[in-house]
Amino acid sequence: MKFIKFSAFFCVFFVAFNSNSQDFHFSQFYNSPLTLNPSLTGNIKQDFRVGLIHREQWKSINSSFVTSAMFADVNFYQNPFRFDMWGFGLVAINDEIGDGLFNNQQVGVSLSGMKYLDQLKRHKISVGLQPSYVTKGLNTNSLVFDNQINNNFQVDKSIASGEQLNANRFSFYNLNVGLSWDFFLNQKLSLFTGYSAGNVLRPKQNILINTQTALTVRHTFNSGIAYTINPKWSIMPNLLMMYQSKATELNVGLHGAYTFNPDKTNPTSVYMGTWFRTRDAFIAMTGLKWGHYQLAFSYDMTVSNLRDVRNMESIDQRNFVGAWEVSFLYVGFLKRALPSQTTVPCKYF
């Protein structure tokens, strides 16, 4: 089991650093706006939002990915630089690879400015930036290298590994930027789209001595439609495209909502949806919204060749080679006078 664990980790680790480091992702990208696009900071019809999301992937093959994010944002209506609304937020991310063998932690500040493009306030454009401080670490105490296998084929950690590893932890500054556009067509239909670029500073990381690898820019495009069929039923098709280091990801799907009590101040709704991440997984989601609270759960059913790992003798056949996510959001209003503006349906449930 240990050798499988180490091998699985090194495969992931090798791919990550030789493709200039792939970033984490969430299947519930629509419920993690500050990790999706900094221009979405404060871009809600309420005054503030607090949320968290947690993901566990590939737990059954002893090389799990565990990613968690917490965020909070607020909007305000001062008018510097002729913006109609500003957003401010904080986001913290913890990403672990290989049962904690490699750790990635980020703390960032999100800023956005929003501007209506017409007098009817139907078109809104938002720009955002997100500076962050990143710390990464490699737990070398949990690793066994080939030099540390003695003549009796036993692990001997007293033997030097022979690897030119740098310090276990290193840090750097990073920056993400984003742009988004909302179009409120009428009371039933609205459209939204956005683009963000991550790692625009191209920071360098150095796991190996005398070797530095620059993070490549992560390009993210998301778009969707919010359509209200009647006061109780609504649907929202959307998509996400990501590109980084010649690796691509495409998520396409939709979710539908049924509202039990169409009360604008305290609605209760149930959500169900499905997405397909090409060449990777089917994603099923269900969620509940009551008042200002929202809870959602999703599961990724792997359809790639990775599912063949379950045929290995050491893998528990009762486990699935997939991932699950849970997210929680709370939105609310502050004690302040609300400005006169068009209410645009929230694009995250």
C-alpha positions, -999 to +999 in steps of 0.1 A: +000+000+000+029+024+008+045+019-026+012+025-043+007+056-023+042+070-031+039+060-068+005+076-072+018+108-055+049+110-077+029+105-109+007+134-098+037+154-086+057+148-118+028+158-140+021+189-120+056+203-120+065+193-156+034+209-169+043+241-150+019+233-122-018+228-128-041+246-104-070+232-083-106+232-095-141+229-081-170+211-098-193+235-080-175+265-096-208+285-096-208+283-058-172+295-054-172+329-071-141+344-056-120+314-068-136+315-102-133+352-112-123+382-090-147+405-109-175+386-092-165+400-058-196+417-043-215+411-076-247+401-059-281+417-053-276+414-015-251+434+004-227+407+016-219+370+012-200+344+032-193+309+019-172+278+021-166+248-002-148+215+004-138+189-021-122+154-017-111+135-048-097+100-055-098+090-018-100+053-027-067+051-046-046+064-017-035+096-034-063+120-026-067+156-035-084+176-007-093+212-014-111+237+008-119+274+003-135+301+025-145+335+013-165+366+023-173+396+002-194+428+004-205+456-020-208+493-014-220+522-035-194+549-032-185+564-066-147+569-070-134+565-106-171+567-118-179+531-109-215+525-098-206+498-072-175+484-056-168+450-042-143+439-015-136+404-004-112+379+013-105+344+002-084+316+018-076+283+000-060+251+013-051+224-013-035+191-004-022+164-028-013+128-020-028+126+016-010+157+027+024+150+010+022+183-009+003+214+004-007+246-013-021+275+009-033+308-004-047+340+012-060+367-010-078+400-012-104+405-039-114+439-053-139+447-081-155+477-097-189+475-115-204+499-140-238+501-157-235+507-194-271+521-200-296+542-183-320+513-178-293+494-159-297+463-181-260+460-190-234+458-163-197+452-167-173+443-138-135+443-135-116+427-107-082+419-093-071+395-066-035+397-051-026+368-029+002+353-008+009+316-016+028+291+005+036+256-008+052+228+011+065+192+005+064+168+034+097+149+026+094+129+058+065+109+043+085+101+011+107+071+003+133+073-025+150+044-043+183+051-025+166+044+008+158+008-001+186-013+014+200-046+002+172-065+021+146-045+002+136-027+034+130+010+039+159+026+057+153+063+063+188+067+078+202+065+042+204+098+024+178+102-004+203+115-029+177+140-041+185+177-046+155+190-028+151+226-017+135+238+015+103+220+025+083+252+022+085+283-001+063+313-006+055+339-033+031+366-043+005+360-070-022+379-089-055+370-106-075+394-128-110+391-143-137+407-164-175+399-165-206+411-182-243+408-171-273+415-193-307+417-178-331+412-207-364+411-188-379+397-155-376+361-169-343+361-187-307+372-180-273+363-194-239+364-179-203+357-191-169+362-177-131+357-183-103+355-157-066+351-159-048+335-130-010+336-122-005+367-143+027+375-124+042+341-135+057+335-101+085+309-098+087+280-075+117+259-066+112+224-053+146+212-066+179+230-059+190+253-088+157+246-106+129+271-109+096+265-126+073+294-135+035+290-130+017+294-163-013+316-168-046+299-161-074+311-185-110+306-174-141+314-193-176+309-179-210+318-193-247+310-187-284+319-189-308+323-160-344+317-171-375+319-149-402+297-164-428+307-138-427+318-101-419+283-090-397+268-118-364+281-132-335+266-151-299+278-156-276+262-183-240+272-180-205+262-190-169+265-178-138+264-199-103+264-185-069+263-202-035+260-186-002+245-198-018+228-228-043+212-204-080+220-211-111+215-191-147+219-203-178+216-180-212+218-196-245+213-179-275+229-162-296+229-130-332+234-123-349+248-093-384+244-077-395+271-053-420+260-027-429+295-015-420+322-040-414+348-013-388+373-022-377+378+014-377+342+026-379+317-003-374+279+000-361+261-031-347+227-041-321+224-068-309+195-089-285+195-118-259+176-139-228+185-157-202+167-179-165+174-176-152+162-210-130+131-209-132+131-171-165+128-152-202+132-149-212+155-121-245+153-102-256+180-078-285+186-054-290+216-032-314+234-009-319+271-003-340+284+026-341+321+033-305+335+032-289+301+035-279+276+008-264+241+010-253+220-020-237+186-025-222+172-057-205+140-068-181+134-097-185+100-114-152+092-131-155+081-168-118+084-178-093+055-177-085+063-141-115+042-131-095+011-141-074+017-110-102+000-091-091-033-107-059-032-087-058-058-059-050-033-031-080-010-039-112-015-019-138-024-046-165-008-025-150+026-030-156+048-060-129+065-080-145+099-080-149+131-060-174+148-038-180+184-029-201+203-004-207+240-003-225+265+020-234+301+013-250+328+034-261+361+020-277+391+037-284+428+039-267+454+060-285+482+078-282+508+051-304+525+025-307+504-006-299+522-038-323+523-067-312+496-091-325+469-113-327+435-095-308+409-115-313+372-107-283+358-088-263+336-112-253+312-084-287+298-074 
